[in-house]
Amino acid sequence: MAKQQPYTVVETLPAGVEIRRYPAHTLISVDVSSDFGSAGSRGFGPLVRYISGGNAAGQNIAMTSPVTHAPQSDALHTISFVLPEGMAPDDAPIPVDGAVRIVDKPESVVGCASIPGCLAGARSGGKSSGPSKCPQPCGKIGQGRGVLRPI
């Protein structure tokens, strides 16, 4: 099971929505040219290879949640893994895949709607397609348990 990125609940709103503060952290990210429904799956592979030793150090790195999905447009999406707590950008091994990059993410405050499974979005006609293929755009997806949006 993936280790959860630490956060502090700032406020709890109706319908299970939480306002969360995430500390500064390090991501590995890849940009994917794809529709929203396919972007998560397409971006997942290069990131899994990186944490599975596909880096200059050959180092295995623990999986941490959430996995983030940030649409840049309808056809371009950034998929990211949060690296383990305490791993600064300078500590992260250099990716061997030129599409994967290391990102220093400052502290952020986001809204999280805790929703079991995936959101049933308008783009899918109300049908859920699973956490990695969630049809509704959002800032962060945490193991299919919720949607986080920067506020």
N, CA, C and O atoms as a GROMACS GRO file, in nm:
protein
  604
    1MET      N    1   0.084  -0.118   0.000
    1MET     CA    2   0.000   0.000   0.000
    1MET      C    3   0.089   0.124   0.000
    1MET      O    4   0.191   0.129   0.068
    2ALA      N    5   0.050   0.223  -0.075
    2ALA     CA    6   0.126   0.348  -0.086
    2ALA      C    7   0.115   0.429   0.042
    2ALA      O    8   0.011   0.433   0.106
    3LYS      N    9   0.224   0.493   0.076
    3LYS     CA   10   0.225   0.581   0.192
    3LYS      C   11   0.157   0.713   0.154
    3LYS      O   12   0.181   0.766   0.046
    4GLN      N   13   0.075   0.764   0.242
    4GLN     CA   14  -0.001   0.887   0.217
    4GLN      C   15   0.086   1.010   0.240
    4GLN      O   16   0.156   1.018   0.341
    5GLN      N   17   0.082   1.105   0.149
    5GLN     CA   18   0.150   1.232   0.167
    5GLN      C   19   0.090   1.302   0.288
    5GLN      O   20  -0.032   1.307   0.302
    6PRO      N   21   0.174   1.357   0.378
    6PRO     CA   22   0.118   1.425   0.496
    6PRO      C   23   0.045   1.554   0.458
    6PRO      O   24   0.082   1.622   0.362
    7TYR      N   25  -0.057   1.586   0.535
    7TYR     CA   26  -0.131   1.712   0.517
    7TYR      C   27  -0.199   1.747   0.647
    7TYR      O   28  -0.211   1.663   0.737
    8THR      N   29  -0.244   1.870   0.656
    8THR     CA   30  -0.320   1.918   0.772
    8THR      C   31  -0.457   1.962   0.724
    8THR      O   32  -0.468   2.035   0.626
    9VAL      N   33  -0.561   1.918   0.792
    9VAL     CA   34  -0.696   1.963   0.760
    9VAL      C   35  -0.714   2.101   0.821
    9VAL      O   36  -0.706   2.119   0.942
   10VAL      N   37  -0.739   2.199   0.735
   10VAL     CA   38  -0.757   2.337   0.776
   10VAL      C   39  -0.903   2.361   0.816
   10VAL      O   40  -0.932   2.432   0.912
   11GLU      N   41  -0.993   2.300   0.740
   11GLU     CA   42  -1.136   2.319   0.763
   11GLU      C   43  -1.212   2.204   0.702
   11GLU      O   44  -1.173   2.151   0.597
   12THR      N   45  -1.322   2.164   0.767
   12THR     CA   46  -1.411   2.062   0.712
   12THR      C   47  -1.541   2.131   0.673
   12THR      O   48  -1.604   2.198   0.755
   13LEU      N   49  -1.580   2.114   0.548
   13LEU     CA   50  -1.701   2.175   0.494
   13LEU      C   51  -1.810   2.070   0.480
   13LEU      O   52  -1.782   1.951   0.495
   14PRO      N   53  -1.934   2.111   0.451
   14PRO     CA   54  -2.042   2.013   0.432
   14PRO      C   55  -2.009   1.915   0.318
   14PRO      O   56  -1.925   1.943   0.233
   15ALA      N   57  -2.076   1.803   0.320
   15ALA     CA   58  -2.066   1.699   0.218
   15ALA      C   59  -1.927   1.635   0.212
   15ALA      O   60  -1.886   1.586   0.108
   16GLY      N   61  -1.856   1.636   0.325
   16GLY     CA   62  -1.727   1.567   0.330
   16GLY      C   63  -1.611   1.638   0.262
   16GLY      O   64  -1.508   1.576   0.238
   17VAL      N   65  -1.627   1.765   0.231
   17VAL     CA   66  -1.519   1.841   0.167
   17VAL      C   67  -1.422   1.890   0.274
   17VAL      O   68  -1.464   1.946   0.376
   18GLU      N   69  -1.292   1.868   0.250
   18GLU     CA   70  -1.189   1.917   0.341
   18GLU      C   71  -1.101   2.020   0.270
   18GLU      O   72  -1.070   2.005   0.152
   19ILE      N   73  -1.064   2.122   0.342
   19ILE     CA   74  -0.962   2.216   0.296
   19ILE      C   75  -0.832   2.166   0.361
   19ILE      O   76  -0.822   2.160   0.484
   20ARG      N   77  -0.734   2.132   0.277
   20ARG     CA   78  -0.610   2.072   0.327
   20ARG      C   79  -0.489   2.159   0.292
   20ARG      O   80  -0.484   2.223   0.187
   21ARG      N   81  -0.394   2.160   0.383
   21ARG     CA   82  -0.265   2.228   0.360
   21ARG      C   83  -0.160   2.118   0.345
   21ARG      O   84  -0.138   2.037   0.436
   22TYR      N   85  -0.096   2.117   0.228
   22TYR     CA   86   0.012   2.023   0.202
   22TYR      C   87   0.145   2.098   0.213
   22TYR      O   88   0.158   2.208   0.161
   23PRO      N   89   0.243   2.038   0.282
   23PRO     CA   90   0.374   2.103   0.292
   23PRO      C   91   0.446   2.098   0.157
   23PRO      O   92   0.405   2.026   0.066
   24ALA      N   93   0.551   2.176   0.146
   24ALA     CA   94   0.635   2.169   0.026
   24ALA      C   95   0.679   2.023   0.007
   24ALA      O   96   0.704   1.952   0.104
   25HIS      N   97   0.686   1.981  -0.118
   25HIS     CA   98   0.723   1.842  -0.147
   25HIS      C   99   0.783   1.832  -0.287
   25HIS      O  100   0.784   1.929  -0.363
   26THR      N  101   0.833   1.714  -0.319
   26THR     CA  102   0.896   1.690  -0.448
   26THR      C  103   0.809   1.596  -0.530
   26THR      O  104   0.758   1.496  -0.479
   27LEU      N  105   0.792   1.629  -0.657
   27LEU     CA  106   0.717   1.546  -0.750
   27LEU      C  107   0.809   1.495  -0.859
   27LEU      O  108   0.913   1.555  -0.887
   28ILE      N  109   0.770   1.384  -0.920
   28ILE     CA  110   0.821   1.350  -1.052
   28ILE      C  111   0.700   1.363  -1.143
   28ILE      O  112   0.591   1.318  -1.110
   29SER      N  113   0.721   1.426  -1.257
   29SER     CA  114   0.608   1.458  -1.345
   29SER      C  115   0.640   1.422  -1.489
   29SER      O  116   0.756   1.418  -1.530
   30VAL      N  117   0.535   1.398  -1.564
   30VAL     CA  118   0.546   1.374  -1.707
   30VAL      C  119   0.426   1.440  -1.774
   30VAL      O  120   0.314   1.431  -1.724
   31ASP      N  121   0.448   1.505  -1.886
   31ASP     CA  122   0.339   1.563  -1.965
   31ASP      C  123   0.293   1.461  -2.067
   31ASP      O  124   0.374   1.393  -2.131
   32VAL      N  125   0.162   1.450  -2.083
   32VAL     CA  126   0.103   1.350  -2.172
   32VAL      C  127   0.010   1.421  -2.269
   32VAL      O  128  -0.080   1.495  -2.228
   33SER      N  129   0.030   1.398  -2.397
   33SER     CA  130  -0.062   1.447  -2.499
   33SER      C  131  -0.168   1.341  -2.518
   33SER      O  132  -0.144   1.237  -2.580
   34SER      N  133  -0.287   1.368  -2.465
   34SER     CA  134  -0.394   1.270  -2.467
   34SER      C  135  -0.522   1.335  -2.419
   34SER      O  136  -0.519   1.447  -2.367
   35ASP      N  137  -0.634   1.265  -2.436
   35ASP     CA  138  -0.758   1.312  -2.376
   35ASP      C  139  -0.752   1.282  -2.226
   35ASP      O  140  -0.668   1.203  -2.182
   36PHE      N  141  -0.839   1.343  -2.151
   36PHE     CA  142  -0.837   1.328  -2.006
   36PHE      C  143  -0.847   1.182  -1.962
   36PHE      O  144  -0.774   1.138  -1.874
   37GLY      N  145  -0.938   1.108  -2.025
   37GLY     CA  146  -0.963   0.970  -1.984
   37GLY      C  147  -0.844   0.878  -2.001
   37GLY      O  148  -0.832   0.781  -1.926
   38SER      N  149  -0.756   0.905  -2.096
   38SER     CA  150  -0.640   0.819  -2.122
   38SER      C  151  -0.511   0.872  -2.061
   38SER      O  152  -0.414   0.797  -2.047
   39ALA      N  153  -0.507   0.997  -2.024
   39ALA     CA  154  -0.383   1.061  -1.980
   39ALA      C  155  -0.323   0.993  -1.856
   39ALA      O  156  -0.202   0.972  -1.850
   40GLY      N  157  -0.405   0.960  -1.759
   40GLY     CA  158  -0.354   0.898  -1.637
   40GLY      C  159  -0.282   0.768  -1.664
   40GLY      O  160  -0.173   0.744  -1.613
   41SER      N  161  -0.343   0.683  -1.746
   41SER     CA  162  -0.281   0.556  -1.780
   41SER      C  163  -0.153   0.575  -1.858
   41SER      O  164  -0.054   0.505  -1.835
   42ARG      N  165  -0.152   0.669  -1.951
   42ARG     CA  166  -0.034   0.693  -2.034
   42ARG      C  167   0.080   0.753  -1.954
   42ARG      O  168   0.197   0.725  -1.982
   43GLY      N  169   0.049   0.836  -1.855
   43GLY     CA  170   0.154   0.897  -1.774
   43GLY      C  171   0.205   0.808  -1.663
   43GLY      O  172   0.316   0.826  -1.613
   44PHE      N  173   0.125   0.711  -1.624
   44PHE     CA  174   0.159   0.624  -1.512
   44PHE      C  175   0.285   0.542  -1.540
   44PHE      O  176   0.371   0.529  -1.453
   45GLY      N  177   0.297   0.487  -1.659
   45GLY     CA  178   0.408   0.398  -1.695
   45GLY      C  179   0.546   0.460  -1.675
   45GLY      O  180   0.629   0.401  -1.606
   46PRO      N  181   0.573   0.578  -1.734
   46PRO     CA  182   0.706   0.637  -1.716
   46PRO      C  183   0.737   0.669  -1.570
   46PRO      O  184   0.853   0.661  -1.528
   47LEU      N  185   0.636   0.704  -1.492
   47LEU     CA  186   0.658   0.736  -1.352
   47LEU      C  187   0.685   0.610  -1.269
   47LEU      O  188   0.771   0.611  -1.181
   48VAL      N  189   0.613   0.503  -1.298
   48VAL     CA  190   0.638   0.376  -1.230
   48VAL      C  191   0.778   0.325  -1.263
   48VAL      O  192   0.848   0.274  -1.175
   49ARG      N  193   0.820   0.338  -1.388
   49ARG     CA  194   0.955   0.295  -1.424
   49ARG      C  195   1.060   0.374  -1.345
   49ARG      O  196   1.159   0.317  -1.300
   50TYR      N  197   1.037   0.505  -1.328
   50TYR     CA  198   1.130   0.588  -1.251
   50TYR      C  199   1.143   0.537  -1.108
   50TYR      O  200   1.255   0.517  -1.060
   51ILE      N  201   1.032   0.517  -1.038
   51ILE     CA  202   1.040   0.474  -0.898
   51ILE      C  203   1.082   0.328  -0.885
   51ILE      O  204   1.119   0.284  -0.776
   52SER      N  205   1.078   0.253  -0.995
   52SER     CA  206   1.119   0.112  -0.994
   52SER      C  207   1.264   0.094  -1.036
   52SER      O  208   1.305  -0.015  -1.075
   53GLY      N  209   1.342   0.202  -1.029
   53GLY     CA  210   1.484   0.192  -1.060
   53GLY      C  211   1.523   0.250  -1.194
   53GLY      O  212   1.641   0.247  -1.229
   54GLY      N  213   1.426   0.301  -1.270
   54GLY     CA  214   1.456   0.362  -1.400
   54GLY      C  215   1.505   0.505  -1.383
   54GLY      O  216   1.449   0.600  -1.438
   55ASN      N  217   1.612   0.517  -1.306
   55ASN     CA  218   1.672   0.647  -1.281
   55ASN      C  219   1.824   0.627  -1.280
   55ASN      O  220   1.871   0.513  -1.274
   56ALA      N  221   1.899   0.735  -1.285
   56ALA     CA  222   2.045   0.726  -1.298
   56ALA      C  223   2.111   0.649  -1.185
   56ALA      O  224   2.217   0.589  -1.204
   57ALA      N  225   2.050   0.648  -1.066
   57ALA     CA  226   2.106   0.576  -0.952
   57ALA      C  227   2.059   0.430  -0.946
   57ALA      O  228   2.111   0.352  -0.866
   58GLY      N  229   1.962   0.393  -1.030
   58GLY     CA  230   1.905   0.259  -1.023
   58GLY      C  231   1.831   0.235  -0.893
   58GLY      O  232   1.814   0.121  -0.850
   59GLN      N  233   1.788   0.343  -0.828
   59GLN     CA  234   1.727   0.340  -0.695
   59GLN      C  235   1.578   0.312  -0.702
   59GLN      O  236   1.506   0.375  -0.780
   60ASN      N  237   1.531   0.217  -0.621
   60ASN     CA  238   1.388   0.197  -0.604
   60ASN      C  239   1.337   0.298  -0.503
   60ASN      O  240   1.401   0.320  -0.400
   61ILE      N  241   1.222   0.359  -0.531
   61ILE     CA  242   1.164   0.462  -0.445
   61ILE      C  243   1.022   0.420  -0.411
   61ILE      O  244   0.947   0.376  -0.498
   62ALA      N  245   0.985   0.434  -0.285
   62ALA     CA  246   0.852   0.395  -0.240
   62ALA      C  247   0.743   0.475  -0.312
   62ALA      O  248   0.759   0.593  -0.341
   63MET      N  249   0.633   0.408  -0.340
   63MET     CA  250   0.516   0.472  -0.399
   63MET      C  251   0.446   0.552  -0.289
   63MET      O  252   0.426   0.501  -0.179
   64THR      N  253   0.408   0.674  -0.320
   64THR     CA  254   0.337   0.762  -0.226
   64THR      C  255   0.212   0.815  -0.294
   64THR      O  256   0.215   0.846  -0.414
   65SER      N  257   0.104   0.827  -0.222
   65SER     CA  258  -0.016   0.887  -0.278
   65SER      C  259  -0.032   1.028  -0.222
   65SER      O  260   0.018   1.055  -0.113
   66PRO      N  261  -0.099   1.116  -0.291
   66PRO     CA  262  -0.177   1.090  -0.411
   66PRO      C  263  -0.094   1.097  -0.539
   66PRO      O  264   0.016   1.154  -0.542
   67VAL      N  265  -0.150   1.039  -0.643
   67VAL     CA  266  -0.101   1.061  -0.779
   67VAL      C  267  -0.179   1.183  -0.827
   67VAL      O  268  -0.300   1.190  -0.806
   68THR      N  269  -0.112   1.278  -0.890
   68THR     CA  270  -0.184   1.398  -0.932
   68THR      C  271  -0.201   1.402  -1.083
   68THR      O  272  -0.118   1.350  -1.158
   69HIS      N  273  -0.308   1.461  -1.125
   69HIS     CA  274  -0.343   1.476  -1.266
   69HIS      C  275  -0.387   1.620  -1.286
   69HIS      O  276  -0.493   1.660  -1.238
   70ALA      N  277  -0.306   1.696  -1.357
   70ALA     CA  278  -0.335   1.838  -1.377
   70ALA      C  279  -0.352   1.866  -1.526
   70ALA      O  280  -0.254   1.874  -1.599
   71PRO      N  281  -0.476   1.881  -1.573
   71PRO     CA  282  -0.498   1.916  -1.714
   71PRO      C  283  -0.439   2.052  -1.746
   71PRO      O  284  -0.464   2.149  -1.674
   72GLN      N  285  -0.361   2.059  -1.852
   72GLN     CA  286  -0.307   2.186  -1.900
   72GLN      C  287  -0.399   2.242  -2.010
   72GLN      O  288  -0.409   2.363  -2.029
   73SER      N  289  -0.465   2.150  -2.082
   73SER     CA  290  -0.565   2.182  -2.186
   73SER      C  291  -0.644   2.053  -2.206
   73SER      O  292  -0.621   1.955  -2.136
   74ASP      N  293  -0.736   2.052  -2.302
   74ASP     CA  294  -0.811   1.928  -2.329
   74ASP      C  295  -0.720   1.816  -2.378
   74ASP      O  296  -0.751   1.699  -2.361
   75ALA      N  297  -0.606   1.852  -2.440
   75ALA     CA  298  -0.519   1.753  -2.502
   75ALA      C  299  -0.382   1.737  -2.435
   75ALA      O  300  -0.302   1.656  -2.480
   76LEU      N  301  -0.355   1.813  -2.328
   76LEU     CA  302  -0.226   1.803  -2.261
   76LEU      C  303  -0.248   1.797  -2.110
   76LEU      O  304  -0.318   1.880  -2.052
   77HIS      N  305  -0.187   1.697  -2.047
   77HIS     CA  306  -0.206   1.671  -1.904
   77HIS      C  307  -0.073   1.643  -1.837
   77HIS      O  308   0.014   1.581  -1.897
   78THR      N  309  -0.058   1.688  -1.713
   78THR     CA  310   0.061   1.658  -1.635
   78THR      C  311   0.022   1.558  -1.528
   78THR      O  312  -0.064   1.584  -1.444
   79ILE      N  313   0.088   1.441  -1.532
   79ILE     CA  314   0.066   1.336  -1.433
   79ILE      C  315   0.189   1.336  -1.342
   79ILE      O  316   0.302   1.341  -1.391
   80SER      N  317   0.167   1.329  -1.211
   80SER     CA  318   0.278   1.336  -1.117
   80SER      C  319   0.263   1.237  -1.003
   80SER      O  320   0.152   1.204  -0.960
   81PHE      N  321   0.378   1.188  -0.955
   81PHE     CA  322   0.385   1.111  -0.832
   81PHE      C  323   0.452   1.200  -0.728
   81PHE      O  324   0.546   1.273  -0.758
   82VAL      N  325   0.403   1.193  -0.606
   82VAL     CA  326   0.466   1.261  -0.494
   82VAL      C  327   0.579   1.170  -0.444
   82VAL      O  328   0.555   1.052  -0.416
   83LEU      N  329   0.700   1.223  -0.434
   83LEU     CA  330   0.810   1.144  -0.380
   83LEU      C  331   0.800   1.140  -0.228
   83LEU      O  332   0.736   1.226  -0.168
   84PRO      N  333   0.863   1.041  -0.164
   84PRO     CA  334   0.849   1.025  -0.019
   84PRO      C  335   0.887   1.151   0.059
   84PRO      O  336   0.974   1.228   0.018
   85GLU      N  337   0.820   1.169   0.171
   85GLU     CA  338   0.845   1.283   0.258
   85GLU      C  339   0.994   1.292   0.291
   85GLU      O  340   1.058   1.192   0.324
   86GLY      N  341   1.048   1.412   0.281
   86GLY     CA  342   1.189   1.435   0.312
   86GLY      C  343   1.282   1.424   0.192
   86GLY      O  344   1.399   1.459   0.203
   87MET      N  345   1.232   1.376   0.076
   87MET     CA  346   1.317   1.367  -0.043
   87MET      C  347   1.311   1.500  -0.117
   87MET      O  348   1.213   1.530  -0.185
   88ALA      N  349   1.415   1.579  -0.103
   88ALA     CA  350   1.424   1.709  -0.170
   88ALA      C  351   1.459   1.688  -0.316
   88ALA      O  352   1.511   1.583  -0.353
   89PRO      N  353   1.431   1.787  -0.401
   89PRO     CA  354   1.464   1.772  -0.544
   89PRO      C  355   1.609   1.734  -0.569
   89PRO      O  356   1.637   1.655  -0.660
   90ASP      N  357   1.702   1.788  -0.491
   90ASP     CA  358   1.844   1.754  -0.508
   90ASP      C  359   1.876   1.610  -0.466
   90ASP      O  360   1.978   1.555  -0.507
   91ASP      N  361   1.789   1.549  -0.385
   91ASP     CA  362   1.809   1.411  -0.340
   91ASP      C  363   1.750   1.310  -0.437
   91ASP      O  364   1.787   1.193  -0.435
   92ALA      N  365   1.658   1.353  -0.522
   92ALA     CA  366   1.590   1.262  -0.615
   92ALA      C  367   1.687   1.222  -0.726
   92ALA      O  368   1.753   1.308  -0.784
   93PRO      N  369   1.695   1.093  -0.757
   93PRO     CA  370   1.783   1.049  -0.865
   93PRO      C  371   1.740   1.110  -0.999
   93PRO      O  372   1.622   1.134  -1.022
   94ILE      N  373   1.836   1.133  -1.085
   94ILE     CA  374   1.808   1.190  -1.217
   94ILE      C  375   1.731   1.088  -1.301
   94ILE      O  376   1.771   0.972  -1.308
   95PRO      N  377   1.621   1.130  -1.364
   95PRO     CA  378   1.546   1.037  -1.449
   95PRO      C  379   1.628   0.997  -1.572
   95PRO      O  380   1.702   1.078  -1.626
   96VAL      N  381   1.614   0.871  -1.615
   96VAL     CA  382   1.678   0.829  -1.740
   96VAL      C  383   1.587   0.855  -1.860
   96VAL      O  384   1.634   0.866  -1.973
   97ASP      N  385   1.458   0.865  -1.835
   97ASP     CA  386   1.360   0.900  -1.938
   97ASP      C  387   1.353   1.052  -1.945
   97ASP      O  388   1.315   1.117  -1.847
   98GLY      N  389   1.389   1.108  -2.059
   98GLY     CA  390   1.390   1.253  -2.075
   98GLY      C  391   1.255   1.320  -2.059
   98GLY      O  392   1.249   1.441  -2.040
   99ALA      N  393   1.146   1.243  -2.066
   99ALA     CA  394   1.012   1.301  -2.049
   99ALA      C  395   0.978   1.321  -1.902
   99ALA      O  396   0.889   1.400  -1.869
  100VAL      N  397   1.048   1.250  -1.813
  100VAL     CA  398   1.020   1.260  -1.669
  100VAL      C  399   1.106   1.372  -1.611
  100VAL      O  400   1.226   1.381  -1.640
  101ARG      N  401   1.045   1.454  -1.529
  101ARG     CA  402   1.119   1.564  -1.466
  101ARG      C  403   1.090   1.568  -1.317
  101ARG      O  404   0.987   1.520  -1.270
  102ILE      N  405   1.182   1.627  -1.244
  102ILE     CA  406   1.170   1.645  -1.100
  102ILE      C  407   1.118   1.786  -1.076
  102ILE      O  408   1.170   1.882  -1.133
  103VAL      N  409   1.016   1.798  -0.990
  103VAL     CA  410   0.951   1.927  -0.967
  103VAL      C  411   0.950   1.957  -0.817
  103VAL      O  412   0.911   1.873  -0.736
  104ASP      N  413   0.992   2.077  -0.782
  104ASP     CA  414   0.987   2.125  -0.644
  104ASP      C  415   0.853   2.196  -0.626
  104ASP      O  416   0.830   2.301  -0.686
  105LYS      N  417   0.766   2.141  -0.544
  105LYS     CA  418   0.631   2.194  -0.526
  105LYS      C  419   0.622   2.269  -0.393
  105LYS      O  420   0.647   2.210  -0.288
  106PRO      N  421   0.587   2.398  -0.395
  106PRO     CA  422   0.574   2.472  -0.270
  106PRO      C  423   0.451   2.428  -0.192
  106PRO      O  424   0.364   2.357  -0.244
  107GLU      N  425   0.444   2.470  -0.067
  107GLU     CA  426   0.326   2.444   0.014
  107GLU      C  427   0.202   2.487  -0.063
  107GLU      O  428   0.205   2.586  -0.136
  108SER      N  429   0.093   2.411  -0.047
  108SER     CA  430  -0.030   2.448  -0.117
  108SER      C  431  -0.151   2.417  -0.030
  108SER      O  432  -0.146   2.333   0.060
  109VAL      N  433  -0.260   2.486  -0.056
  109VAL     CA  434  -0.387   2.463   0.010
  109VAL      C  435  -0.485   2.421  -0.099
  109VAL      O  436  -0.501   2.490  -0.200
  110VAL      N  437  -0.551   2.307  -0.077
  110VAL     CA  438  -0.643   2.253  -0.176
  110VAL      C  439  -0.773   2.210  -0.110
  110VAL      O  440  -0.777   2.186   0.011
  111GLY      N  441  -0.878   2.200  -0.190
  111GLY     CA  442  -1.004   2.146  -0.144
  111GLY      C  443  -1.012   2.001  -0.186
  111GLY      O  444  -0.975   1.967  -0.299
  112CYS      N  445  -1.059   1.913  -0.099
  112CYS     CA  446  -1.068   1.770  -0.127
  112CYS      C  447  -1.210   1.722  -0.100
  112CYS      O  448  -1.261   1.734   0.011
  113ALA      N  449  -1.273   1.668  -0.203
  113ALA     CA  450  -1.404   1.605  -0.188
  113ALA      C  451  -1.382   1.456  -0.180
  113ALA      O  452  -1.340   1.394  -0.278
  114SER      N  453  -1.409   1.396  -0.066
  114SER     CA  454  -1.389   1.252  -0.048
  114SER      C  455  -1.502   1.176  -0.114
  114SER      O  456  -1.618   1.183  -0.072
  115ILE      N  457  -1.466   1.105  -0.218
  115ILE     CA  458  -1.565   1.034  -0.298
  115ILE      C  459  -1.514   0.892  -0.322
  115ILE      O  460  -1.406   0.876  -0.378
  116PRO      N  461  -1.588   0.788  -0.280
  116PRO     CA  462  -1.542   0.652  -0.306
  116PRO      C  463  -1.533   0.627  -0.456
  116PRO      O  464  -1.620   0.670  -0.532
  117GLY      N  465  -1.428   0.558  -0.499
  117GLY     CA  466  -1.412   0.529  -0.641
  117GLY      C  467  -1.380   0.654  -0.718
  117GLY      O  468  -1.300   0.736  -0.672
  118CYS      N  469  -1.441   0.670  -0.833
  118CYS     CA  470  -1.413   0.783  -0.920
  118CYS      C  471  -1.538   0.866  -0.939
  118CYS      O  472  -1.650   0.817  -0.927
  119LEU      N  473  -1.518   0.992  -0.968
  119LEU     CA  474  -1.632   1.078  -0.998
  119LEU      C  475  -1.700   1.033  -1.126
  119LEU      O  476  -1.633   1.001  -1.224
  120ALA      N  477  -1.830   1.030  -1.126
  120ALA     CA  478  -1.904   1.005  -1.250
  120ALA      C  479  -1.924   1.141  -1.314
  120ALA      O  480  -2.004   1.221  -1.267
  121GLY      N  481  -1.854   1.167  -1.420
  121GLY     CA  482  -1.854   1.300  -1.479
  121GLY      C  483  -1.939   1.312  -1.602
  121GLY      O  484  -1.979   1.212  -1.662
  122ALA      N  485  -1.964   1.435  -1.638
  122ALA     CA  486  -2.046   1.463  -1.755
  122ALA      C  487  -1.984   1.408  -1.882
  122ALA      O  488  -2.056   1.367  -1.973
  123ARG      N  489  -1.852   1.405  -1.891
  123ARG     CA  490  -1.786   1.358  -2.013
  123ARG      C  491  -1.807   1.210  -2.036
  123ARG      O  492  -1.791   1.162  -2.149
  124SER      N  493  -1.842   1.134  -1.931
  124SER     CA  494  -1.860   0.990  -1.949
  124SER      C  495  -2.008   0.952  -1.951
  124SER      O  496  -2.041   0.834  -1.948
  125GLY      N  497  -2.096   1.050  -1.955
  125GLY     CA  498  -2.238   1.019  -1.952
  125GLY      C  499  -2.283   0.967  -1.817
  125GLY      O  500  -2.382   0.896  -1.807
  126GLY      N  501  -2.208   1.003  -1.710
  126GLY     CA  502  -2.245   0.961  -1.576
  126GLY      C  503  -2.190   0.826  -1.537
  126GLY      O  504  -2.222   0.776  -1.430
  127LYS      N  505  -2.106   0.765  -1.624
  127LYS     CA  506  -2.050   0.634  -1.593
  127LYS      C  507  -1.909   0.650  -1.539
  127LYS      O  508  -1.827   0.722  -1.596
  128SER      N  509  -1.881   0.583  -1.428
  128SER     CA  510  -1.747   0.587  -1.371
  128SER      C  511  -1.657   0.493  -1.448
  128SER      O  512  -1.697   0.382  -1.484
  129SER      N  513  -1.533   0.537  -1.475
  129SER     CA  514  -1.440   0.454  -1.549
  129SER      C  515  -1.319   0.416  -1.465
  129SER      O  516  -1.217   0.373  -1.520
  130GLY      N  517  -1.327   0.431  -1.331
  130GLY     CA  518  -1.217   0.392  -1.244
  130GLY      C  519  -1.125   0.508  -1.213
  130GLY      O  520  -1.124   0.608  -1.285
  131PRO      N  521  -1.048   0.497  -1.107
  131PRO     CA  522  -0.966   0.608  -1.060
  131PRO      C  523  -0.865   0.660  -1.160
  131PRO      O  524  -0.845   0.781  -1.167
  132SER      N  525  -0.800   0.574  -1.237
  132SER     CA  526  -0.696   0.623  -1.328
  132SER      C  527  -0.754   0.680  -1.456
  132SER      O  528  -0.681   0.742  -1.534
  133LYS      N  529  -0.884   0.661  -1.479
  133LYS     CA  530  -0.945   0.712  -1.601
  133LYS      C  531  -1.063   0.802  -1.570
  133LYS      O  532  -1.157   0.812  -1.649
  134CYS      N  533  -1.057   0.868  -1.458
  134CYS     CA  534  -1.165   0.956  -1.415
  134CYS      C  535  -1.194   1.059  -1.523
  134CYS      O  536  -1.101   1.131  -1.562
  135PRO      N  537  -1.315   1.071  -1.573
  135PRO     CA  538  -1.344   1.160  -1.684
  135PRO      C  539  -1.360   1.307  -1.646
  135PRO      O  540  -1.368   1.392  -1.736
  136GLN      N  541  -1.363   1.341  -1.520
  136GLN     CA  542  -1.385   1.479  -1.480
  136GLN      C  543  -1.253   1.544  -1.439
  136GLN      O  544  -1.182   1.489  -1.354
  137PRO      N  545  -1.217   1.659  -1.498
  137PRO     CA  546  -1.090   1.723  -1.464
  137PRO      C  547  -1.081   1.760  -1.317
  137PRO      O  548  -1.179   1.803  -1.256
  138CYS      N  549  -0.962   1.744  -1.262
  138CYS     CA  550  -0.938   1.783  -1.123
  138CYS      C  551  -0.790   1.804  -1.103
  138CYS      O  552  -0.709   1.763  -1.186
  139GLY      N  553  -0.753   1.868  -0.992
  139GLY     CA  554  -0.613   1.899  -0.967
  139GLY      C  555  -0.534   1.780  -0.916
  139GLY      O  556  -0.424   1.754  -0.966
  140LYS      N  557  -0.586   1.708  -0.818
  140LYS     CA  558  -0.517   1.592  -0.763
  140LYS      C  559  -0.618   1.479  -0.749
  140LYS      O  560  -0.733   1.502  -0.711
  141ILE      N  561  -0.576   1.360  -0.778
  141ILE     CA  562  -0.659   1.243  -0.756
  141ILE      C  563  -0.586   1.155  -0.657
  141ILE      O  564  -0.471   1.118  -0.681
  142GLY      N  565  -0.649   1.121  -0.546
  142GLY     CA  566  -0.583   1.042  -0.443
  142GLY      C  567  -0.638   0.902  -0.435
  142GLY      O  568  -0.734   0.878  -0.363
  143GLN      N  569  -0.579   0.810  -0.508
  143GLN     CA  570  -0.615   0.669  -0.501
  143GLN      C  571  -0.765   0.649  -0.523
  143GLN      O  572  -0.822   0.556  -0.466
  144GLY      N  573  -0.830   0.733  -0.602
  144GLY     CA  574  -0.971   0.717  -0.629
  144GLY      C  575  -1.060   0.751  -0.510
  144GLY      O  576  -1.181   0.729  -0.516
  145ARG      N  577  -1.002   0.805  -0.401
  145ARG     CA  578  -1.081   0.833  -0.282
  145ARG      C  579  -1.126   0.978  -0.274
  145ARG      O  580  -1.203   1.013  -0.185
  146GLY      N  581  -1.080   1.060  -0.362
  146GLY     CA  582  -1.120   1.200  -0.353
  146GLY      C  583  -1.058   1.283  -0.462
  146GLY      O  584  -0.968   1.239  -0.533
  147VAL      N  585  -1.108   1.401  -0.472
  147VAL     CA  586  -1.057   1.494  -0.573
  147VAL      C  587  -1.009   1.617  -0.499
  147VAL      O  588  -1.079   1.672  -0.414
  148LEU      N  589  -0.887   1.661  -0.532
  148LEU     CA  590  -0.830   1.778  -0.470
  148LEU      C  591  -0.814   1.886  -0.574
  148LEU      O  592  -0.765   1.861  -0.684
  149ARG      N  593  -0.856   2.005  -0.541
  149ARG     CA  594  -0.840   2.118  -0.632
  149ARG      C  595  -0.770   2.232  -0.559
  149ARG      O  596  -0.804   2.263  -0.444
  150PRO      N  597  -0.672   2.295  -0.625
  150PRO     CA  598  -0.609   2.412  -0.562
  150PRO      C  599  -0.712   2.521  -0.537
  150PRO      O  600  -0.803   2.542  -0.618
  151ILE      N  601  -0.699   2.590  -0.424
  151ILE     CA  602  -0.794   2.698  -0.396
  151ILE      C  603  -0.717   2.828  -0.373
  151ILE      O  604  -0.778   2.932  -0.348
   0.00000   0.00000   0.00000
